[in-house]
Amino acid sequence: MTDPHMAPPEVLREWELVECLGEGGFATVWRAERRSDHEPKALKFLRAEHRGKLSLLNEWDALNKARHPNVVCAEEAGANFLVMDLLEGPTLADEIRSEKLWPLAQTVELVGQLCDALGAVHDAGLVHHDVNPNNVILAARPMLVDFGCVTPIGHRHPNEDRHPQWLSPEANQRQPASPTDDLWPLPLLALAMLTGMSPVAGDPEEIWSELLSYDGFDTPKDPNLPKGFGRWWRKATHPEPEKRYRTAESLKRSLLALA
């Protein structure tokens, strides 16, 4: 059963909440049906304690600037709510937690489509700033969702209490947002998909401490990794951002060469 008092009044007038799909630090996402035509959508709204202090109009604006087949589409918004296409499918995190190992071709295809999505985000002058497996939904095609942390390139994200696991060392150090922040998680995702391993799993405080003084990860050693993966990994996770892949397209091209 839903608690109708959770949603803003303007939401409840037009929408019936059906099922909670997820909760974040400041908002909740529900499967909802429009009362007029019962059309199902994903509806995100701010929790009561954040209304008047935060706005979802920034996310609405970002989604409209970064339109792409692999980016969730938004339909309408207000300060307290955002209506998006309802995506059916598990998250990439669900698949990784199931300990399913992905074939190389499927891994390259999925990460390549995320590169395409991020290219559109960066072309719009934005950084998603929260690329992680929970924010990739495996619908008919991989879809990048949750633009709640989106940040203009060159600006600093205001929230200093974010989980460090999928953030770049520079984001953990509160440096201005850069496209390389969004590219940083992609080799970590690829490694987790191919082997189930992650160099950033464990206690958040330990991860944060490691990334604050980051000097490179060990090269993964696994017989299932393709030839050349170690070289690609070292460049994609280089301690110096200017020595990493600088664009989503260049990272994608180098990854395709491994397949």
N, C-alpha and C positions, 0 to 999 in steps of 0.2 A: 504494500500500500504506500502511496505517496503522502507526504506531509505538505498540503497546499501552502502552508505558511512559509515554506522554504523559498518559494519563487516570488519575484516581484509581482505586484498586482497587474501590471500591464501584460505580463506573460500569462497569468491565469485567465484573464479575460478572453484571450484568443486561443490558448493552447491547453490541451489536456496532457499532463505528464504521465508517461506510461512506465518507464523503467530507467533507473539511474545507470548510466553507462560509465561514469568515472567521476572522480573528485580530485581537484588540484588544490594548490595552496590558497587560492582566493575565489575559485569558481567551481561550479558543478555542471556536468553535461548529462542531459537526459534524452532518451528517445521520447518524442512528443508527437502528438497528432493535432493538426489544426482543427478547431471545433467546427469550422464552416464546411470543410470537405474531407476531414479525416486523413489528410495527406501526412505521411510520416516524415519527420525531420529530426536532425540532431539539434538540440536547443541548449545553449550554454548561458548560464546566468551567474551573476556575482552573488556571493553569499551576503547576507544582510549587513554584516559588520563592515563590508568593504564598499557598500553603495554610498555614493556621494564623495568617496575618496579616490576610487578607481573608475575607469571607463573601458568598456569593450569596443568603443568606437575606433580606438587605435588598431585593434586587431581586425576589425571590419575594413578599415582603410588599407591595411597591409595585404589582406586577402584579395582585395580588388586590384591592387597594384601588381601583385605577383601571380596573376592568373596563369594556370598551367594545367595540363591534364593530370599531373601527379600531385597537385595541390588541392586540398579540399575547397569546395566552392561555397561561398557565403551568399545568402539570399537577402537578408535584412538584418538590421541591428538597431539597438538603442544604447544608451549609456550603460544599462544594466543587463542587456541580453544580446545574444547573437544567434541567428538561425542559419544552419548549414545543411548541406546534403547529408543524409543519413548513409553512412558507409557500413556495409555488412561484411564482417570478416574479423579474424583474430588480429591482434597486434603482432609486430615482429618480436616483441618481448615474450609474448605467449609462446611463439614457436621456438625461441631460443631456450626458454625454461623447460620446454618439453624434451630437451636434449636431442632434438632432431638435428642431424648434421646435413647441411645443404651441399648439393653438388656444385662444382666450380661454376658451371655455366649459369645456373640459377642465381648464384651469389653475385656474379658479375652483372647479370641482367638487372637484379633488384638494385644494387648499389649504383649502377649506371643510371637507372631511372631517378634515383634520389639526387644524383648529380644534375640531371636535367631540371628537376624541380628547384634545386638550390640555385642553379644558374639564373632562373627566372626571378627568384627572390633577390639575388645580388644585382641583377640588371635593374631592379626597381630601387636600388640604393639602400637595401635593407639586409639585416642579418637575422636569421631565424632565432638563433641563440639558444635553442633547446632541442637540437637534433639528437634523438635517442630512440631506442627500439619501442618505447611506449608510445611514441608519437608517429609511428609508421603503421598504418592499418593496411592489411593485406586484403583488399577488396578485389574487384575485377583486375585492378593493377595496384601497385604500391602507392599509397597516398600519404603525403606529409600533412600532418594536422597540428593543432595547438600552436597558434601564433601569439600566445599570450606574453611571451618574452621578447617579441620582435623588437629590434633596436636599429635605428638608422646607422649606417656605416659611419664610424668616427665618433659616435656617442658612447657613453658608458651606460650599462644597464643599471637601474637604480637599486635592484634587490640584491642585498649582500648575504642573504641566507639561503642560497640555492645549493642543492646537492651537487658536489663537485664531480661525480663519477663520469659524466659525459661531456663536461666542460673542458675547453682547451686550457693549457697552462696559463695563457694570457687572460682568459676570462676569469679564471680563479684568482689572478693577480689584479683584477679590476681594471684592466687596460681597456682602451676604447675598442668598440666592436669592429671586427674585420671579417671579410668572407672566409679567411682561414679558420676562424672559430667554428664555422659550420662544416668545414672540410675535415677538421680534426677527428670527429667521431666516426667517420666513414671507414677507415682502416680497422678501427676497434670493432665495428659492426661486422665487417667482412671476416675478421679473425674468429669472432664468436660464432658466426654462421658456419664457417668451414670446420672448426675444431671444437667449439664449445668453450674455448679458453678466453679469458679476459684479463688484461694486465691492470684493470682498474676496478676489480671486484673487491668487496670487503668493507672495512670500517670507513665511513666518510671522513673522519678526522685524519686517518692515515693516508687516504687518497689525497686529501687536500694538502697535507704536508708534503707528500711526494711531488705533487704537481707544482707547488710553490717553488720548489728547488729542482725542477725537472731537468734532467740531463740525458734523456733518452731511455727507451725501453730496450730490454734484451730482444734480440732477433728471435721470433718464434721458431721453435724446432718441432716439426710434426711431419711424419711421412706422407700425410695426406695433402700437405700444402704444395701448390704447383711450383715448378721451377721459376725462379725470379721473384717469388713472393717476398722473400727477405729483403731484396733490393728495393722493391716497391714500398714495403713497410717502413724501412729506414728513412726513405725520403718523405713519406706521408706523415711520419711522426717525428721528424727531425726537431731537435731542441730549439733551433733557430727558425722562426716562422718564415723568414724570407727564403729559406732553403727548402721549404715544403712545396707541394703543388700550390700554385697561387690562384688557380681558378678551378671551378667545378669541371669544366671541359677538359683541362689538362689532366686532372686526376682520373677522369673517366677514360680518356684515351690510353693512359698508361695501364689502367686496370684491364681494359679490353685486350691488351697485348698478352696478358697472362692466360687467357682462355684458349 
